[in-house]
Amino acid sequence: MDYMRIFSVFVVTLWIIRVDARVFGGRGIEKFVTFGQNYIVTWGQSHVSTLHSGEEVDLYMDQSSGGGFESKDAYGSGLFEMRIKVPSGNTGGIVTAFYLTSKGGGHDEIDFEFLGNNNGKPVTLQTNLFLNGEGNREERFLLWFNPTKHYHTYGLLWNPYQIVFYVDNIPIRVYKNENGVSYPSKPMQVEASLWNGDDWATDGGRTKVNWSYSPFIAHFRDFALSGCNIDGRSNNVGACESSNYWWNAGNYQRLSGNEQKLYEHVRSKYMNYDYCTDRSKYQTPPRECYG
């Protein structure tokens, strides 16, 4: 009974967030687009399949290769979402990634990384930030659902005020642009990939990929992009800071009250690693950890 009551409250709250953030936030109805309209395959071409007239893309991983794709354009702000179902089974060492990244040295990057596991152990969702080439800002979560069973929506909001990582419209991580912290300053493209990370991804690299379970398959849907296209204009993301873009407007400059409650709940119940509290990594935590 308690579980059902909590679940009902959770669903109602999530519905309120959807109405608040998606309707009153100024976001319009997104037009359906196919994979090829916004994305291109960048590597592992023989391990990428486009299905249902471009509605779905599958990445395959075996001992010879994985695969990846990226957006045709680069962006200076936006809310970037994709529906993903990660590989199932014994996937220890396999990494499924959805992220924003700049090109060249001193790169900026905003990451979702799903870290595979074996023997029925849950997949870990790792988030990370690279700012001017410096990473080591990992936070990890064991989600409240099995991401291998169904599609779920993963979103990255990047605007002049904050970076927010969303899972099914629930904020799980916020990085605020305040107090002089490092912050992305370069145009970024949207990328996704499936690759071998067994030197670090599972049990600190002790668990290696068991190729007898391959191919490992990651599924991707929903290829619309809501962002400020910076191609051909400037390498300065300041051109994309206008509040005329709905993702930069007031409702996206901070979490709503309902979002804040869900954010705190998720972090207290499902987060199992935070770089800000890892004294083996940082004796003095980075500036953003004091926000």
N, C-alpha and C positions, 0 to 999 in steps of 0.2 A: 504493500500500500504506500509506504513512504517513497519507494522508488518511483511509482507511477505519479505521485503528486509532484515530486521534483522534476520528473520528465515533462509533465504538463506545463509547469511554470517555465521550464527551459524553452519549450516550443513556443509559448506565447511571447516570451521575451524576445526570442529570435525573430518572430514575426514583426514585432514592434520595430526592431532594428532594421529589418528589411524595408518597412514603410518609411521610417525616419530617414535612413541613409540613402535609399535608392530613389524615393519619390520626391521628398521635400529637399533632398540634396541637389536636385536639378538634373539627375541622370535620366536620359531619355531611353526609349526602347531601342535596344541594339539590333542592327540588321544582321541577319545570318550571313556569314562569309565562310568560304571554303579555305582550307589550309593554303592552297596555292595563291590566294589573293594577298595574304599578309606574310607568308613564311616561305623559306627555301631550305632544302636539305643541305647541310654543310659537311657532313662526313658519314661514313658507313652507309653509302647509298644502297648497297645490297641488303642492308639490315633495316630499311625503313619501308613500310607499306602504307599507302594511302587508300582508305576504304570508304565505301558509301559516298562516292562522288565528292570526296574531300571533306566529309563530315568528321572523320576520325583518322588519326595517324597512329600506327603501332611502331615502336622501336624494338628491335630484337637484339639480344646479346648472346653470343656464343664465344667459343675460345678464339675465334678469328677476329671478331670486331663487335663493337656496339654501334651506336648511331646517334646523330644529333641534328637539330634544326635551329634556325634563328629567324627573327623578323627581318624583313627586307629593309626596314627603315630604322633609324635611331631616334630616340626620344629624350626630352628634357624634363618631363614630368608626366604623371598619369596614374591610372589604376589599371594594372595588368593582371588579368585573370585567365585561368585555364582549368578545365575539368580533367582530372587525372585518376587513373586506376593503376597502382604500382604492381610490379611482378609478385606473384604468389609462390608459395612453396618454400623450399630451402634456398634462400637467396642471400645467404651470408656473403659479404664482400661486394655485393652489387649495389650501385648507387643510381637512383633515379633523381634527376635534377631539373628544376624549373627556376629560372633566375634572370636577373638583369645584369648586363656587364658592358663596360666600355672596352675599347680597343687600345692597344699600345701600352707603354710603360706607366707605372704608377696608377694602375687601373682601379676603377670603382666597381663594386659588385654587390648585389643583394640576392641572397640565396635561400631557396628551399632545397634541401637534400634529404631524400628518403634512404635510410641505411638499412639494407636487407638483413635478415636473420634466419636462423635454422631452428628446426625441431619445434615449430609452433610458437617460438618466442616472438614478441611483437616487433614490428618495424618501428624504428626510431625516426622521428622527423627532426632534422637539424636545420636551424636557421643560422645564417652568418652574414657578416658585412665585411667587405674589403673597402677601405677608404684610402685613396692615394697609394694603393698597393699593399696596405697593411691590414691583415685579417685578424684571426684569433679572437673573434667576437662571437663565439658559438653559444647558442642556447638550444637545448634539446627537449623534446616532448615525446611522451607515449600517449597517443591520441585516444579519445573516448570512443573510437570506432576502429574497425580493421580496414586500413586503406587499400588492401588487396581485393576486397570483396565487391566494392561498388565505386562508381565515380564520385568524387568530391571536388568542390571548387576551392582552389588555392589562389589567393590574390596578394599582390604587392602594390601598395599605395606609396608613391613617391612624389612629394610636392615640396615647396620651400619650407614647410613647417614641420613635417614629420614623415617618417617611414613607418608603415604599418603592415604587418604580416597577418593576413586573414585566412582562416580555414572555415569554409561554409559561412562566410560573412561574419564570423566571430573573430575579433582581434586577439591574437595570441602573443604578439610582440610589438612594442612601440619604441622607436628611436627618434627622439626629438632634436630638432635643429635649434639648440639654445646653449647658452653658457660657453660659447666658443668651441664646441665640439667639432671634430672632423665631420665632413658631410659630402655626399656625392656632388661633384662639380663638372662631370664630363657626360656627354651624350651616351646613352646606353641602349643596347638592343636587347630584345627578349629572346631567351634561348631555352632549349630543353635538350636533355641528353640522357643516355643510358650507358654506363661505363663501369669498368672494373676498378673498384677502390679498395681491394682487399689488403692493401698495405696499411690501412688505417680505419676503415669504415665500421667493422664489426669486431667487438672485443679488443679494440685498440690495435687491430691488424693481426691478431692471433688466429682468427677464423678466416680461412681462405675460400675462394670460390670453388664449389664442387661442380665441375663442368658436366658431370653426368646428368645433372638436372636441367641443363640448357636445352633449348633456348629459353632465356628469360625475356618476358614481354611486358613492356610498359605501354599503356593506352592513353591517348590524349584526344580531347574534344574541345570545342568552343574556341575559335581562332579569331574572334573579333578583338580589336585593340582600341583602347580608350587612352590616348596619350597625345602629347604635343610633339608632332613630328618636327625634328630639328634639321633634317637632311637638307643640304643646300642653302641653309640660312646662316648658321654660325656654329662654332663649337662651344659657345657660351650658353649654358642652360638657363641663364638669366632671361633669355628670350622666351622662356616657357613658364614664367612665374606669375603671369597675370591671373587675377581672380575671375576673369571672364571664362576661364576653363573651369568646368564644374568640379573637377577633382582638386582644385586649389581653393575653392570657396569655403565659406565659414564652417559648414558641416563637416568638412574634411581637414580642418586645421587642428582639431582636437577630437578626442573620443566623446561621444554623447554619454549622458549619465548611464543609460542602459548598457552601452558598450563597455564602459568602465567596470561595471559590476561583473559582466561576463569575462572580461579580460582578467580581473583579479581572481575570479573563480578558477579559470583555466590554468593560470600560472601557479596557483596554490595546490591544485590537485593533479595536474598532468605534466608540469615541467620537472625534469629530473637532472638538469645541468644548466648552470648559469656562469658564464665566464667571469662575471663581476664578483662572484664569491669564491672563485678558485684561487686560493693563495699560493698554490704551487706554480701557477702561471703568472699571477700579478701580485706581488707583495703590496704594491699600492695600486688599487684599481684605476682604470682609465677614467677620464673626466666625466664621460657620459654616465658612469655608474652612480654618480652622486646626484643625478637629476631627480 
